[in-house]
Amino acid sequence: MEEISRELIDRYGEDREKMKILEELNELSIEIYRDINHGEPDRRKILEERTDVELMLKMIDEIYSYSEMSREKMWERKKEKIERKYLDR
C-alpha cells in the first residue's frame, strides 16, 4: 500500500489526497450516524467505508511520515490513559 500511496501523492499532490482522507472519514461517519438514527445498520456499507478509512490511514502515514514504531508508541500511551481514566487500572 505504501507504494500506491506514494504514487497517488506524487501524481495528484498531498492536498488532493488530504481531501480524499476527509471524504472517506466523512462517509464512514455518515453510515454510523445513519445506524444511530435509524437503528438498521447497513453492515456491508459500514464495512466498505471502514476499509476505505483504513486505506486512508495508510495515506496519512505516508503524508506525515509516521512509522509503525511511532504509531505503536502512541497506541501504548493512549491505551494506558484509557486504562487509568476509564477502567480504574
Buried (B, 14 or more C-beta within 10 A) or exposed (E): EEEEBEEBBEEEEBEEBBEBBEEBBEBBEEBBEBBEEEEEEEEEBBEBBBEBBEBBBBBBBBBEEBEEEEEEEEEEEEEEEEEEEEEEE
